[in-house]
Amino acid sequence: MRGNLPHRSVKAINLPSTRQFHLLNHNDTFDIVAATMTDSPAYRLPLDPQEQPILDRLLNIRDHLSILKQDRTSYVKSQDVMKHYEAVIEQVQALNKIRENKRNEQNRVDTVLDDCFQLISLFFLTIGRNSEAPAVYSAISTVKRLLDHLKEAGFYSSKDLESVGHHIQDWQESVERGKDSHTADLLTLLDARIEVCKSTLKELHDQLSRLDPEMMGRHEKLVSILRSLSACNCRSKVSLQA
């Protein structure tokens, strides 16, 4: 039954997008609310000319995955998913060789690769493989974009960072557990993505650490107010009752 499932199952899965995030305050934690793949911090084109062919191939794979997702006239076949997955892994292998001495490089190749894995992760969920490395990659890339947005916006709370840190730790453990069942090239890329997230997370922690306890309390209150205002801005009707 797992090999062939209707496309309506794909449509029903609401995965976090990699392109846009809204933070909502729920019991001192935050949720990542999915939007569309239309808005993201801009990433430069690859500086290394060897990466351009990889970018071109990934764009082509992403187009094919998007077409497969939108086709509701047939069933999702596991062999189709794996064919595209293996094509992406080939590009991951080529990228790892080029970046052997620059694992933390980030450019448009990475954002398109993220898009490919977001789509592959969705298909993996559909065929019942939701705990495997592609799904973990999708989650990590989503949090990478979230951290970029937090850094760009400049307002976040210590509880936000604590929650992100716990998730990163869980995913790192998942990668460790998957070392025997997935290609080393994908795991190498996952390790690099996690290190980038941890580095950005440390930057954000360092910025908060400059505040004394009194200022930290005021900062947390201001973050809460800003998020409440942002939530009001998303509603068609807002109550002005005190």
N, C-alpha and C positions, 0 to 999 in steps of 0.2 A: 504493500500500500504506500510505502514511503517513496518509492521510485517515481510514481506519477500522481501528482496532485493538481486539482483545478487551480487556475490563476486567481480565482476569487480568494483563495487562501492567502496568496501573496498580498493581495490588496488589503486584507484584514489586519495584517501585521503592521503596527505603528512603530517603526524604528526611529531613533533620534536621527535627525538630519545632520550633516556635517557643515551646513552653511549658515545657520542662523539659530540663535539661542535667546530665550527669555528666562530670567531667573525669577522664580516665585517663592515667596517666603512661606514655608509650611512647617510649623513646629521646629523652628530654628534649623531646618535643613533646606536644601533647594532641589528643585526638579528641573531637568532639561526638557523644555517643551519643543517638540519637533515642529519645524516649519518647512519651507521649500529650499532647494539647493540653488539659491539665487543671491545670497548676500554673505560675504566673508571678507576677512582682511585680505588685501591684495597680496599675491605672491609673485615674485619676479620670475621671468623666464630662466631656464637653466643657463648658467655661465659656461659650463663645460659642454662643448659641442658634441661630445660623445653621448650626452643625455638626450639630445633632441630626437634621435630615432626612437628612443624608448618612450618619450612623450607622445610621439605620433602614433605608435602602436597602442599605447594605453588609451588614447582618445578613440581609436577605432574599436577597441574592446569595449570601452564604456558605451559607445553607440550601440553595439550589438546587444549588450546587456540591457540597455534601456528599451530597445525594440522587443526583446524577449519578455521583459516585464509588462510592457503595454499590450502584448498580444494575448487577448482573452479568448481566442478561438480554439486554443489547444491547451493541453496539459503541460505542466512543468515536468520535464524529464531529467532525472538525475544525471544522465550522461551528457546532456547539454550544459548543465551547470558545471560539471567537472571539466568539460572541454574548455570553457572560458576560464575556470579557475586555474587550470594548468597553463593556459596562455598568459595569465597574469603572473604566475610563478616564474615563467621564463623571463619576463621583464624584471622581476625582482632579482633573479640571479644576475642578470646583466647589470642592474643598478648597484648591487652589492659589490661587484668587481670594480666598478668605476669609483665607488665611494669607500674603498677599503681604508683610506686614511682620512676620511671626512664623514663619519657616520652621522653627525648631527646636521648635515646639510638639509636645507628646506627650501624648495622652490615649487614651481607649478607642477613638476613631475609628481611631487608628493601629494598635492591636492587632487590631481586626477587619479592617482593610485588609490587615495582614500575613497574617492567616489566609486571606483571599481569594487573595492572591498565592501563598501556599504551595500552595493547591489548584490554581490556574491553572498554576503552575510545574510541578507534577506532570503535569498534562495536556499541557503543552507538551513535556515530556520524552517523553511517550507518542506524540505525533505528530511526534517528531523535531526539535523546535526548542529543544534544550537549551542553546544558547549565547546566547539572546536575552534582552532586558532583564527580562522577568518572572522568569526563572530567577535572574538576578543579584539582583533585588529580594528574592527568597526567601532567598538566601544572606546578603544584607546584614541583613535583618530577624532572621535566626537569630543572627547575630553580635551584633546590637544587644541581643537578649535575653541572650546569653551575657555580654556586658560588664556588663549590669545585675546579673546574678547574681554575677559576680566582685566588683563594687562592694559589693553587699549582704553577701556572705559575708566579704569582707575578707581572703581569702588567695589568693594567686596568685604566680607567679614571673615574673621578667623575660623568661624564654624564652616564656611564655604570651603576653605582650604583644607580643613581637617577632613571633611567628607570626601573631597577629591583625593586626598592622600590615602584614605582607607581603600578607595576603589582601585587606585593605582597598585597598591600592595596586593590586593586580591588578584588583579590581572597578571601581575608579575608571577604570582604563585601558579596561576593557570598555565602560563607559558612554560614554567618549570615542569609542570606535570605533563605537558604535551610534547616534550623533547623527543620522546620515542615514537611518536605517531605522526609527526609533521616534518616537512623538509627543513633542513638546517637554514636554508636561505630565507624562508619566511620567519623563522624564529630569530634570525639575526636582525631582520628588519624590525620585528616586534620589539626586540631588546633596545634597538636604537630609538624607536618611537617612545618607549617608556622612559628612557634616559632624557629625551628632550622634554617630556612632560615633567619629570622630576626637577630638571633644571629650571624650567619656568615657574614651577611651584615654589622652589626655593627663593627665586627672585621676589615673588609676591609675599612670601613669609618675611623676607628681609625688609621689605618696605613697611610692613605692619610693625615690625619689631622696633622701628624708630619712634613709635608713639609711646608716651608714658601711660600708665594705667588710667589716669583721668581722661586723657585725650582718646584712649582706646574706647572707653565707654561712650563718648560723644560720637566717635566715628561709627561705631556699631549702630547707634540710634539714627544717624544720618543715612546710613546704608538702608536701614529698614524703611525710613520715610521715602527715600528715592524709589525703592521697589514698590511701595504702596502707590506712589504717584504713577509709576510706570504701569501698574496693574489697572489703575483707573483709566489711563489713556487707552487701554485695550478694550474697554467696555463701551457699549452704545449708550447706556444710562448709568449715571453715577449718583448715589445718594449723598447729599451734603449734610446729613444729620451729624451732630457732634457725638 
